[in-house]
């Protein structure tokens, strides 16, 4: 009597392989982008403060968002806060000073 586990089709193996590769790629890309996201917010806010621009971002708020986003390595739900915060930062920056 054959086991049900031995009766898999090649398509099942391909679906599993594709799923595995998708998860690995997502984790790797997220692992590369999380620090980049945090670094970009921090450097942009710092640059605007140094240039004495019309809008000076709150260092504590946006630095906190950048550091909090690094926590998404451990707890991915943090991105539910930090990604919209980043969008809000870009919107506010664009509204206040444009693309300078």
Residue frames relative to the residue before (quaternion, step in Angstrom):
aa qw qx qy qz dx dy dz
X 1.0000 0.0000 0.0000 0.0000 0.00 0.00 0.00
X 0.3177 -0.7733 0.5242 0.1620 3.56 -0.71 1.09
X 0.4885 -0.6506 0.5023 0.2929 3.50 -1.16 0.68
X 0.5639 -0.6080 0.4437 0.3398 3.56 -1.14 0.64
X 0.6162 0.5692 -0.3446 0.4214 3.59 1.15 -0.52
X 0.6565 0.5157 -0.3135 0.4525 3.57 1.16 -0.47
X 0.6556 0.5214 -0.3039 0.4539 3.58 1.23 -0.31
X 0.2986 0.7495 -0.5386 0.2430 3.57 0.86 0.88
X 0.3969 -0.7032 0.5381 0.2420 3.52 -1.15 0.60
X 0.6418 -0.5195 0.3794 0.4176 3.60 -1.18 0.35
X 0.6023 0.5733 -0.3606 0.4226 3.58 1.09 -0.63
X 0.6192 0.5438 -0.3419 0.4516 3.57 1.06 -0.73
X 0.6552 0.5062 -0.3045 0.4709 3.56 0.98 -0.83
X 0.6547 0.5050 -0.3110 0.4686 3.58 1.00 -0.77
X 0.6326 0.5174 -0.3327 0.4706 3.58 1.01 -0.77
X 0.6499 0.5062 -0.3144 0.4717 3.58 0.96 -0.86
X 0.6602 0.5073 -0.3086 0.4599 3.60 0.90 -0.90
X 0.6564 0.5035 -0.3085 0.4696 3.59 0.93 -0.87
X 0.6489 0.5137 -0.3137 0.4653 3.59 0.97 -0.86
X 0.6569 0.5157 -0.3034 0.4588 3.56 0.93 -0.90
X 0.6767 0.4846 -0.2891 0.4730 3.58 0.91 -0.92
X 0.6273 0.5358 -0.3335 0.4562 3.59 1.05 -0.71
X 0.6622 0.4940 -0.3057 0.4733 3.57 0.94 -0.87
X 0.6563 0.5072 -0.3128 0.4628 3.59 0.90 -0.89
X 0.6605 0.5011 -0.3102 0.4652 3.60 0.92 -0.86
X 0.6477 0.5203 -0.3176 0.4570 3.59 0.97 -0.82
X 0.6636 0.4939 -0.3056 0.4715 3.57 0.94 -0.86
X 0.6679 0.4989 -0.3078 0.4585 3.60 0.92 -0.84
X 0.6661 0.4878 -0.3056 0.4743 3.57 0.89 -0.87
X 0.6513 0.5042 -0.3120 0.4735 3.58 0.97 -0.83
X 0.6423 0.5326 -0.3129 0.4538 3.55 1.06 -0.77
X 0.6799 0.4615 -0.2871 0.4922 3.57 1.11 -0.58
X 0.7165 0.4767 -0.2598 0.4381 3.56 0.98 -0.82
X 0.5801 0.6067 -0.3876 0.3811 3.62 1.03 -0.61
X 0.7059 0.4192 -0.2988 0.4864 3.64 0.75 -0.85
X 0.6156 0.5515 -0.3456 0.4444 3.58 1.07 -0.68
X 0.6237 0.5337 -0.3200 0.4730 3.59 1.00 -0.86
X 0.6858 0.4895 -0.2800 0.4601 3.57 0.84 -1.01
X 0.6650 0.5087 -0.2967 0.4593 3.56 0.92 -0.91
X 0.6597 0.5211 -0.3130 0.4419 3.60 0.94 -0.85
X 0.6503 0.4942 -0.3283 0.4745 3.60 0.92 -0.82
X 0.6646 0.5133 -0.3074 0.4476 3.58 0.88 -0.93
X 0.7048 0.4676 -0.2764 0.4564 3.60 0.81 -1.00
X 0.6421 0.5178 -0.3347 0.4555 3.58 0.99 -0.75
X 0.6593 0.4948 -0.3118 0.4725 3.59 0.91 -0.87
X 0.6513 0.5142 -0.3175 0.4589 3.59 0.98 -0.81
X 0.6518 0.5189 -0.3108 0.4575 3.58 0.96 -0.87
X 0.6592 0.5018 -0.3134 0.4642 3.59 0.94 -0.84
X 0.6352 0.5150 -0.3335 0.4690 3.59 1.05 -0.70
X 0.6837 0.4914 -0.2908 0.4545 3.61 0.97 -0.80
X 0.6903 0.4846 -0.2816 0.4575 3.61 1.07 -0.65
X 0.3356 -0.7541 0.4958 0.2700 3.57 1.27 -0.11
X 0.1593 0.8228 -0.5230 0.1552 3.55 0.85 1.03
X 0.7105 -0.4472 0.3345 0.4281 3.54 -1.35 0.07
X 0.7697 0.2238 -0.1237 0.5850 3.56 1.10 -0.67
X 0.0949 -0.7835 0.6133 0.0318 3.56 -0.78 1.02
X 0.3332 -0.7676 0.5099 0.1994 3.59 -0.41 1.18
X 0.5367 -0.6131 0.4796 0.3257 3.53 -1.15 0.68
X 0.4178 -0.7467 0.4666 0.2242 3.57 -0.49 1.21
X 0.6718 0.5026 -0.3001 0.4539 3.58 0.91 -0.89
X 0.6722 0.5076 -0.2993 0.4482 3.58 0.88 -0.96
X 0.7688 0.3781 -0.2149 0.4687 3.58 0.62 -1.10
X 0.5906 0.5278 -0.3674 0.4876 3.57 1.16 -0.45
X 0.6310 0.5297 -0.3189 0.4686 3.55 1.09 -0.74
X 0.6323 0.5144 -0.3304 0.4757 3.57 1.01 -0.79
X 0.6546 0.5149 -0.3146 0.4555 3.60 0.94 -0.87
X 0.6839 0.4633 -0.2906 0.4828 3.60 0.90 -0.88
X 0.6317 0.5344 -0.3334 0.4519 3.58 0.98 -0.80
X 0.6391 0.5371 -0.3344 0.4373 3.57 1.00 -0.78
X 0.5908 0.5565 -0.3763 0.4469 3.60 1.08 -0.54
X 0.5981 0.5733 -0.3484 0.4384 3.57 1.20 -0.47
X 0.5166 0.6500 -0.4200 0.3664 3.58 1.22 -0.18
X 0.4935 0.6234 -0.4433 0.4138 3.59 1.25 -0.11
X 0.7416 0.3948 -0.2022 0.5032 3.54 1.02 -0.86
X 0.8037 0.0998 0.0058 0.5865 3.55 0.89 -0.98
X 0.2603 -0.8345 0.4643 0.1427 3.56 0.05 1.30
X 0.5528 0.6143 -0.4053 0.3908 3.63 1.14 -0.37
X 0.4833 0.6558 -0.4346 0.3840 3.60 1.25 -0.27
X 0.5982 0.5870 -0.3556 0.4137 3.58 1.11 -0.62
X 0.5631 0.5927 -0.3923 0.4215 3.59 1.17 -0.39
X 0.6876 0.4135 -0.2640 0.5352 3.58 1.26 -0.36
X 0.7523 0.4562 -0.2424 0.4088 3.57 0.72 -1.07
X 0.6272 0.5277 -0.3570 0.4481 3.62 1.00 -0.63
X 0.6764 0.4466 -0.3169 0.4926 3.66 0.81 -0.81
X 0.6068 0.5418 -0.3604 0.4565 3.61 1.08 -0.63
X 0.6439 0.5148 -0.3194 0.4672 3.59 1.01 -0.75
X 0.6292 0.5134 -0.3247 0.4849 3.56 1.05 -0.76
X 0.6415 0.5137 -0.3188 0.4722 3.59 1.00 -0.81
X 0.6183 0.5380 -0.3374 0.4631 3.59 1.02 -0.79
X 0.6885 0.4794 -0.2884 0.4616 3.59 0.81 -0.97
X 0.6401 0.5178 -0.3268 0.4640 3.58 1.01 -0.79
X 0.6752 0.4866 -0.2950 0.4694 3.58 0.86 -0.96
X 0.6350 0.5279 -0.3270 0.4596 3.58 0.98 -0.84
X 0.6759 0.4896 -0.2932 0.4663 3.58 0.88 -0.94
X 0.6638 0.5041 -0.3063 0.4598 3.60 0.95 -0.84
X 0.7242 0.4551 -0.2505 0.4535 3.61 0.94 -0.84
X 0.8508 0.0922 -0.0145 0.5172 3.62 0.77 -0.93
X 0.5020 -0.6665 0.4333 0.3405 3.60 1.17 -0.02
X 0.7331 -0.4312 0.3145 0.4217 3.54 -1.17 -0.62
X 0.2965 0.7799 -0.5087 0.2121 3.62 1.15 0.32
